[in-house]
């Protein structure tokens, strides 16, 4: 049975029946109940294409992502995306990943929004000054940011507490007698990198310790750059006795550089890495700042995005989860 046949059976207009089925508030409760009962009795199922045209919804949400080669092998990224996808499936929605080159990212946002190809977006790898978020706010388009940015305008975001996580790492190293600690950081255009770096410097200052500028590289975002940045730290004089790495992908490269240099991690030099390392370095118990339940985080972002579609104000959708420190054998007493 199609919409016209259902309307004829009820003696109503197609417009009234359609509005009743789609929950429009101007339709009375009695009419809505009558339409829904008739639809159930006759086995009526809405045509999804027609519904999209009628209500302007595609039932598709997405993420536009400048994929790096390492991302598809990154268990944390895959866990978050899996959590988003599963939660949206349970809500009858579809989730798509749109891979783009970094140079074409903003244009892809503009095309998606102008063409109404999706109903909402998750914005990942947020920047300190993020043109994507500025554009979506200007366009009034629903989104949830995975991470915070520098704008003062209200927007929906989900994040882990970057400052608290770095403080946990630094405090653990200080407790083992380390005073010459380095931070191997991501590019500072990324907002999480700025927050983690600021927390590192503040925590060291709180302990009355200066930070050597040579011990603050800010170029590592993958395995190769992590390897090279750690080699650079080992070449400094004096070299650090401990290193905090602000992301797990470059953490893999940093560990490999230490092993290739013949150093016993946890004895010759200590190491803490932000993010899960168990799958990447089997057999090595790396101390990590862990972001608990990444799949649950993805599900939470999906719920927040659905709430935005239903009209929940962006300012009411801002959530900060706490990281935890997982001790490992890569933290040891300061040599000498």
Buried (B, 14 or more C-beta within 10 A) or exposed (E): BEBEEBBEBBEBEEEBBBBBBBEEEEBEEEBBEBBBEBBEEEEBEBEEEEBBEBBEBBBBBBBBBBBBEBBEEBBBBBBBBBBBBBBBEEEEBBBEBBEBEEEEBBEBBEEBBEEEEBBBBBBBBBBBEBEBBBBBBEEEBBBBBBBBBEBEEEBBBBBBBBBBBBBBBBEBBBEBBBBBBBBBBBEBEBBBBBBBBBBBBBBBEEEEBEBBEBBBBBBBBBBBBBBBBBBBBBEBEEBBBBBBBBBBBBBBBBBBBBEEEEBEBBEEBBBBBBBBBBEBBEEBBBBBBBBEEBBBBBBBBBBBBBBBEEEBEBEEBBBEBEBEBBEBBBBBEBEE
